[in-house]
Amino acid sequence: MTPSIATPFIYSTRATRIVFGAGSLARLSDELDELGIRRALVLSTPEQCALAERVRELGGGRCHAIFDRAVMHVPVETAEAGVEAARDAGADGLVAAGGGSTLGLAKAIALETSLPIVAIPTTYAGSEVTPIYGLTASSEKKTGKSHRVLPRTVIYDATLTLSLPVGLTATSGLNAIAHAAEGLYAQDINPVMSMFAEEGVRSLARGLVSVCERPDDLAAREITQYGAWLCGTVLGNVGMALHHKLCHTLGGTFNLPHAQTHAVVLPYAMAFNLPSAPDAAQRLRRALDMSDPVAALFDLGRALGTPRSLAELGIQERDLDRAAEIAMRSPYFNPRALSQSGIRQVLQMAFEGVRPTMASFGPP
């Protein structure tokens, strides 16, 4: 008997061109030509200004200016300054070289100007393959979705990740795993994204352990980058739920570091939601090769040396009530019914850093 797909689904995509392989940054000028870009504005953080200069040189005259003021969580003031810099430079495109902060700034500029983005990621956050953007104003981070901000081309060159410290490698990779893990129980999940998510988690979990043991292992860096691409693609194609809502609340309101917050919150959000999402739980069991995927995610973070509690990130216990209240303000899909008290329980356990399991929050 021929097996059937039990659930009808809709899958649509606006493909980003992916250029993957060690040394592929050398193709930058060709990729700019492919898009017809002649006066690109190169974006980076202040810490990665040397990379921005290298990118400008490799652009072969197609990269006109550099704006190296990207910062975490994309404050609206920084976004406005970036838009002004693009207009002053007469830019006809953006080249974002760096991690999530730089990609976030590029998206904020593109949202206002519709300039095409070429992304050159140096971390594993996955923002480069999503139409999702975020802006922070008055200590509150708000996200949105627009295909104006989806990068047209992504250059994945694993040699650019060799200088990424082991600690940032680990937290950035767990951030990417969070996209796929939460995507598995999305309201609009489909068989294509389920395959991407499972393979992405498997590749990242395997690659991260190898990279943290042998930071100069380029093959392991490529496996990790491959997993990050898959997980980021899931984030860009299906909805997210409690985990991402909590991380945006904690990051935007309390200025907690983005990737580290994802790394801490992930197993607790999974402990809350996976009992209500048996198919997602089963796929994570296979990807992580463990009977309890919640404990497996916590143990993976511990093995990688990432922070294990919100307390380590600097938030005060008295702030957890406010965080739970903010996380309940706007309705959003979640596989398990939400309440402020339930979210507060998740935050408390994450604050304390207690090892969670599938049974931590009881049956749904």
C-alpha positions as CSV (number, residue, x, y, z in Angstrom):
1,M,0.0,0.0,0.0
2,T,1.3,3.5,-0.9
3,P,1.6,5.6,2.3
4,S,-0.4,8.9,2.3
5,I,0.2,12.3,3.9
6,A,-2.4,12.5,6.5
7,T,-2.7,16.2,6.9
8,P,-3.3,18.6,3.9
9,F,-0.9,21.5,3.8
10,I,0.1,24.6,1.9
11,Y,3.8,25.3,1.2
12,S,5.0,28.4,-0.6
13,T,8.4,30.0,-0.8
14,R,10.3,33.0,-2.0
15,A,13.7,31.5,-2.6
16,T,16.8,33.2,-1.4
17,R,19.9,32.3,-3.5
18,I,22.3,30.3,-1.3
19,V,26.0,30.3,-2.0
20,F,27.5,27.7,0.3
21,G,31.1,26.5,0.8
22,A,34.4,27.4,2.4
23,G,36.0,30.3,0.5
24,S,32.7,31.4,-1.1
25,L,33.1,35.0,0.0
26,A,35.4,35.3,-3.0
27,R,32.2,35.3,-5.2
28,L,30.9,38.5,-3.6
29,S,31.5,40.7,-6.7
30,D,29.8,38.1,-8.9
31,E,26.8,38.0,-6.6
32,L,26.5,41.8,-6.5
33,D,26.6,41.8,-10.3
34,E,23.9,39.1,-10.4
35,L,21.6,41.6,-8.5
36,G,22.8,44.7,-10.4
37,I,24.2,46.3,-7.3
38,R,26.8,49.0,-8.0
39,R,26.8,51.1,-4.8
40,A,26.4,48.9,-1.8
41,L,26.4,50.0,1.8
42,V,28.4,47.5,3.9
43,L,27.0,47.0,7.4
44,S,28.7,45.6,10.5
45,T,29.1,46.0,14.2
46,P,32.0,48.2,15.5
47,E,33.8,45.0,16.5
48,Q,33.6,43.6,13.0
49,C,34.8,46.8,11.1
50,A,37.9,44.9,9.8
51,L,35.6,42.3,8.2
52,A,33.5,45.2,6.7
53,E,36.7,46.6,5.1
54,R,37.6,43.2,3.7
55,V,34.1,42.9,2.2
56,R,34.4,46.3,0.7
57,E,37.7,45.3,-1.0
58,L,36.2,42.0,-2.3
59,G,33.3,44.0,-3.7
60,G,35.7,45.2,-6.4
61,G,34.4,48.8,-6.4
62,R,30.7,47.8,-6.0
63,C,30.8,48.5,-2.2
64,H,30.7,52.2,-1.8
65,A,30.6,52.9,2.0
66,I,30.6,51.3,5.4
67,F,28.2,51.8,8.3
68,D,29.6,49.9,11.3
69,R,27.1,50.9,14.1
70,A,25.0,47.8,14.3
71,V,24.0,46.9,17.9
72,M,21.9,44.2,19.6
73,H,18.1,44.3,19.3
74,V,18.1,47.1,16.6
75,P,17.2,50.3,18.5
76,V,15.0,52.5,16.3
77,E,17.6,55.3,16.6
78,T,20.3,53.0,15.0
79,A,17.9,52.0,12.3
80,E,17.1,55.6,11.4
81,A,20.8,56.4,11.3
82,G,21.4,53.4,9.0
83,V,18.6,54.6,6.6
84,E,20.2,58.1,6.5
85,A,23.6,56.6,5.8
86,A,22.2,54.5,2.9
87,R,20.5,57.5,1.4
88,D,23.6,59.7,1.9
89,A,25.7,57.0,0.1
90,G,23.2,56.7,-2.8
91,A,23.2,53.0,-2.0
92,D,21.4,50.6,-4.3
93,G,22.0,47.6,-2.1
94,L,23.1,46.4,1.3
95,V,25.8,43.9,2.3
96,A,25.4,42.7,5.9
97,A,28.5,41.1,7.2
98,G,28.2,39.7,10.7
99,G,25.7,38.1,13.1
100,G,22.1,38.8,14.1
101,S,22.6,42.4,15.1
102,T,24.0,43.3,11.6
103,L,21.4,41.3,9.8
104,G,18.7,43.0,11.9
105,L,20.0,46.4,11.0
106,A,20.1,45.5,7.3
107,K,16.4,44.4,7.5
108,A,15.4,47.6,9.3
109,I,17.0,49.7,6.5
110,A,15.5,47.5,3.8
111,L,12.0,47.8,5.4
112,E,12.2,51.6,4.9
113,T,14.1,51.7,1.6
114,S,13.3,48.3,-0.2
115,L,17.1,47.9,-0.9
116,P,18.2,44.3,-1.7
117,I,20.3,42.6,0.9
118,V,23.3,40.3,0.4
119,A,23.9,38.5,3.7
120,I,27.3,37.2,4.9
121,P,26.6,35.5,8.2
122,T,29.4,34.9,10.7
123,T,27.2,33.3,13.4
124,Y,24.5,30.6,13.3
125,A,21.4,32.7,14.2
126,G,19.6,32.1,11.0
127,S,18.2,35.6,10.5
128,E,19.7,35.7,7.0
129,V,17.0,33.4,5.5
130,T,13.9,34.9,7.1
131,P,11.6,37.8,6.3
132,I,11.3,38.5,10.0
133,Y,12.6,41.8,11.5
134,G,12.7,43.4,14.9
135,L,12.9,46.9,16.3
136,T,13.3,48.1,19.9
137,A,11.7,51.3,21.1
138,S,11.1,52.5,24.6
139,S,12.6,49.2,26.0
140,E,10.1,47.0,24.1
141,K,11.1,44.9,21.1
142,K,8.5,44.4,18.4
143,T,8.8,42.0,15.5
144,G,7.1,41.9,12.1
145,K,7.4,40.1,8.8
146,S,7.9,41.5,5.3
147,H,9.4,40.1,2.2
148,R,11.1,43.4,1.6
149,V,13.6,42.4,4.3
150,L,14.3,38.9,3.1
151,P,17.9,38.8,1.8
152,R,18.2,38.1,-1.9
153,T,21.5,36.2,-1.6
154,V,23.2,34.5,1.3
155,I,26.9,33.7,1.2
156,Y,27.8,30.9,3.7
157,D,31.6,30.8,4.0
158,A,32.5,28.7,7.0
159,T,36.0,30.2,7.2
160,L,34.3,33.3,8.5
161,T,33.1,31.4,11.5
162,L,36.6,30.2,12.5
163,S,37.2,33.3,14.6
164,L,33.9,33.0,16.4
165,P,34.7,32.2,20.0
166,V,33.5,28.8,21.3
167,G,31.1,30.4,23.8
168,L,29.4,32.4,21.0
169,T,29.4,29.4,18.7
170,A,27.5,27.4,21.3
171,T,24.9,30.0,22.1
172,S,24.4,31.0,18.5
173,G,23.9,27.4,17.5
174,L,21.4,26.8,20.3
175,N,19.6,29.9,19.1
176,A,19.3,28.2,15.7
177,I,18.1,24.9,17.2
178,A,15.3,26.9,18.9
179,H,14.0,28.0,15.6
180,A,13.6,24.4,14.3
181,A,12.5,22.9,17.6
182,E,9.6,25.5,18.0
183,G,8.8,25.3,14.3
184,L,8.0,21.6,14.6
185,Y,4.8,22.4,16.5
186,A,3.9,25.6,14.6
187,Q,0.3,26.0,13.6
188,D,1.3,26.1,9.9
189,I,4.0,23.4,10.0
190,N,4.2,21.2,6.8
191,P,6.1,18.1,5.8
192,V,8.9,20.1,4.0
193,M,9.7,22.3,7.0
194,S,9.4,19.3,9.4
195,M,12.2,17.6,7.4
196,F,14.3,20.7,7.4
197,A,13.8,21.1,11.2
198,E,14.7,17.6,12.1
199,E,17.8,17.5,9.9
200,G,18.7,21.0,11.1
201,V,18.6,20.0,14.8
202,R,20.5,16.8,14.1
203,S,23.3,18.6,12.1
204,L,23.6,21.4,14.6
205,A,23.7,19.1,17.7
206,R,26.4,17.0,16.1
207,G,28.4,19.9,14.6
208,L,28.3,22.1,17.8
209,V,29.9,19.4,19.9
210,S,32.7,18.9,17.4
211,V,33.3,22.6,17.0
212,C,33.5,23.2,20.7
213,E,36.0,20.3,21.1
214,R,38.0,21.4,18.0
215,P,37.3,25.0,17.2
216,D,39.6,24.9,14.1
217,D,37.7,22.0,12.5
218,L,36.5,23.5,9.3
219,A,34.4,20.5,8.4
220,A,32.6,20.7,11.7
221,R,32.0,24.4,11.1
222,E,30.4,23.6,7.7
223,I,28.1,21.0,9.2
224,T,27.1,23.5,11.9
225,Q,26.5,26.2,9.3
226,Y,24.5,23.8,7.2
227,G,22.3,23.0,10.2
228,A,21.9,26.7,10.9
229,W,20.7,27.3,7.3
230,L,18.0,24.6,7.7
231,C,16.9,25.9,11.0
232,G,16.8,29.5,9.9
233,T,14.7,28.5,6.9
234,V,12.2,26.9,9.2
235,L,12.0,30.2,11.2
236,G,11.3,32.0,8.0
237,N,8.5,29.8,6.8
238,V,6.4,28.9,9.8
239,G,5.2,30.6,12.9
240,M,6.8,30.6,16.3
241,A,5.3,30.4,19.7
242,L,6.0,30.8,23.5
243,H,9.8,30.3,23.3
244,H,10.4,33.1,20.8
245,K,7.8,35.4,22.6
246,L,9.7,35.0,25.9
247,C,13.1,35.6,24.3
248,H,11.9,38.8,22.6
249,T,10.4,40.0,25.8
250,L,13.5,39.2,27.9
251,G,15.8,40.7,25.3
252,G,13.9,43.8,24.3
253,T,12.6,44.8,27.7
254,F,15.5,43.7,30.0
255,N,18.3,43.9,27.4
256,L,19.4,40.3,27.9
257,P,21.9,39.0,25.3
258,H,19.9,37.5,22.4
259,A,21.6,34.2,21.7
260,Q,22.3,33.4,25.4
261,T,18.7,34.0,26.2
262,H,17.5,31.6,23.6
263,A,20.1,29.0,24.9
264,V,18.7,29.3,28.4
265,V,15.0,29.4,27.7
266,L,14.9,26.7,25.1
267,P,14.6,23.5,27.2
268,Y,12.0,25.2,29.6
269,A,9.8,26.3,26.7
270,M,10.1,22.8,25.3
271,A,9.2,21.2,28.6
272,F,6.0,23.3,28.7
273,N,5.0,22.7,25.1
274,L,6.2,19.3,23.9
275,P,3.7,17.3,26.0
276,S,1.0,19.0,23.8
277,A,3.0,18.3,20.6
278,P,3.8,14.5,20.4
279,D,4.9,14.6,16.7
280,A,7.4,17.4,17.4
281,A,8.6,15.5,20.5
282,Q,9.2,12.3,18.5
283,R,11.1,14.2,15.8
284,L,13.3,15.8,18.4
285,R,13.9,12.4,20.1
286,R,15.3,11.1,16.7
287,A,17.3,14.2,16.0
288,L,18.9,14.3,19.5
289,D,19.0,10.5,19.9
290,M,17.6,10.7,23.4
291,S,14.3,9.5,24.9
292,D,13.7,12.8,26.6
293,P,14.3,15.7,24.2
294,V,13.8,18.3,26.9
295,A,16.6,16.9,29.1
296,A,18.7,16.3,26.0
297,L,18.5,20.0,25.1
298,F,19.5,21.1,28.6
299,D,22.3,18.5,28.7
300,L,23.6,19.7,25.3
301,G,23.8,23.3,26.5
302,R,25.6,22.2,29.6
303,A,28.0,20.1,27.6
304,L,28.7,23.2,25.4
305,G,29.3,25.4,28.4
306,T,26.4,27.8,27.8
307,P,24.6,29.7,30.6
308,R,22.0,27.5,32.2
309,S,19.9,30.0,34.0
310,L,18.3,33.5,33.5
311,A,19.9,34.5,36.8
312,E,23.3,34.1,35.1
313,L,22.2,36.6,32.5
314,G,21.6,39.3,35.0
315,I,17.8,39.5,35.2
316,Q,16.3,40.0,38.7
317,E,13.7,37.6,40.1
318,R,11.4,40.5,40.8
319,D,11.3,41.2,37.1
320,L,9.8,37.8,36.2
321,D,6.2,38.9,37.0
322,R,6.6,41.8,34.5
323,A,8.1,39.5,31.9
324,A,5.2,37.1,32.2
325,E,2.7,39.9,31.9
326,I,4.3,41.4,28.8
327,A,4.4,37.9,27.2
328,M,0.6,37.6,27.6
329,R,-0.3,41.0,26.1
330,S,-0.7,40.0,22.4
331,P,-2.4,36.7,21.5
332,Y,-0.4,34.2,19.5
333,F,-0.6,30.5,18.7
334,N,0.9,28.0,21.2
335,P,0.3,24.3,21.3
336,R,-0.5,24.4,25.0
337,A,-3.0,26.8,26.5
338,L,-1.2,29.8,28.0
339,S,-1.8,31.7,31.2
340,Q,0.2,34.3,33.0
341,S,0.8,32.0,35.9
342,G,1.9,29.2,33.6
343,I,4.4,31.5,31.9
344,R,5.6,32.7,35.3
345,Q,6.3,29.1,36.2
346,V,8.4,28.6,33.0
347,L,10.3,31.8,33.8
348,Q,10.9,30.7,37.4
349,M,12.4,27.4,36.5
350,A,14.5,29.1,33.8
351,F,15.7,31.6,36.4
352,E,16.8,28.9,38.8
353,G,18.4,26.7,36.1
354,V,16.8,23.5,37.3
355,R,17.3,20.6,34.8
356,P,13.8,20.2,33.1
357,T,12.3,17.1,31.7
358,M,9.2,16.2,29.6
359,A,7.3,15.8,32.9
360,S,8.3,19.1,34.5
361,F,5.0,20.9,33.9
362,G,2.7,17.9,34.1
363,P,0.2,16.9,31.5
364,P,-1.4,19.6,29.3
